[in-house]
Amino acid sequence: MKVRKLLDKLNKYTGFGENADQKQVRKLRTVLRALKEKQDELQLKLEAAEGTHERRKLEQQLEVIRRQRQKGQEVYRSIKDARPKH
């Protein structure tokens, strides 16, 4: 899945906030995992990149993914903490 589509899904699922049900939490977790895989993939490309333009472009993409994942992880944790424990 493309990074843009993953980021759109992440925004959609983080919008539920603490009212999210279990299915939505699972989907959020799935999107966060996919973003982590993309982040690792881009990190490998960055290490292999030779041109400064290409490196800068990859660094920007990595930074966007890092920040979005961080936001998503914060929402995920807040949802998990707000849910009643059985």
N, C-alpha and C positions, 0 to 999 in steps of 0.2 A: 504494500500500500504506500502511496506517496506521502511524503511528510505533510504536505498541505492538508490532505484529507484526514490524516491522523490528528493534526492540530484542530481542525474543524470539529472532529468527534470529541476531542478533549474539551473544547469550549462548551459543546453541547452537554456533556456529562457533568462538568463542573458547575453548570448552571442549576442543577437540581439541589445543590446544597445539602443541608441536613435532612431534607424530606425524601431523599433517595431511598428506593427500595433495594432489596438484595440483588435483583437482576441488574439494576443500573450501577450498583457498586461493582459487580463483576465485570460489566462492560468497561467501566472506568479503569479498573485494574488491567484489563486486557489491552486497552489503548496505551496505558503507561508502560506496559511491557514492550509493546511494539515500538514505542518511541525510544525506549532504552536500546533496543536492537538497532534502530536507525542511528542513534547516537554512537554506538560502538562501531557501526559500519563507517560512518563519516570520520570517526577518529582514525581508523585504519587508512582511509583515503587521504586524510590530512598528513599522516606520517609519510605516505608515499608520494605526496604532491611535490612538484618541483618548482613550478612558477609561483611568483609572489602573488599574482592576481588570483590564481587558483586557490592558493593557501588562504588568502584573505576571504574569498568567497566561502570556502569550507568552514573557516573559523566563525563567520557570521551565522551560517546555518547551524553550527554546533551550539552557539550561544543562544539562539532562538529556542532550539530544542531543550537545552538545559533549563532555561527559565520557565518554559511551558511545563516541563516535567516537574519542576519544583513546585509550581502553582498547583498542578494536578495532585501531587503527593500531599500537599498541605490540605487540600479539599478532601482527599481520600482519608487522611488521618482524622480530620474533624468529623467526617461522617461516621467513621468507625468508633470514635470516642463518644459521639452523641447517641449511638444506638444502644438500646438496652441490652445488657449482658444476661444471657440465660445460662 
